[in-house]
Amino acid sequence: MIKSELIERISSQNPHLYQRDIEKVVDTILHEMVDALRRGDRVELRGFGALSVRLRAPRQGRNPRTGAAVTVAKKAWPFFKTGKDMRARLNRETLPSD
């Protein structure tokens, strides 16, 4: 699912809301999550999971084409850990349909 599909689904479930307003809400939520991660905060959505940032130290790498040594700058990587409820829902066995 991509963001536009999410907005479309929310819009179809809430016909009393304008799609542009739903888009603003989704964009604001995502923006606030990114800002929290930039500050070094952890974003926890109960029943879904938690996002945090893992820092990778600067290191020496190699250019695969030339083999020359290059310096790779430090980087921040987002890390997602699924919540217990989400894992349970994903692994729940489906009932056979008649």
MOSULMO-V770561 format. One line per field, one symbol per residue. ss: DSSP state (H for helix, E for strand, - for the rest). Layout:
# MOSULMO-V770561
ss: ???
This chain:
# MOSULMO-V770561
ss: --HHHHHHHHHHH-----HHHHHHHHHHHHHHHHHHHH----EEE---EEEEEEEE--EEEE------EEEE--EEEEEEEE-HHHHHHHH-------
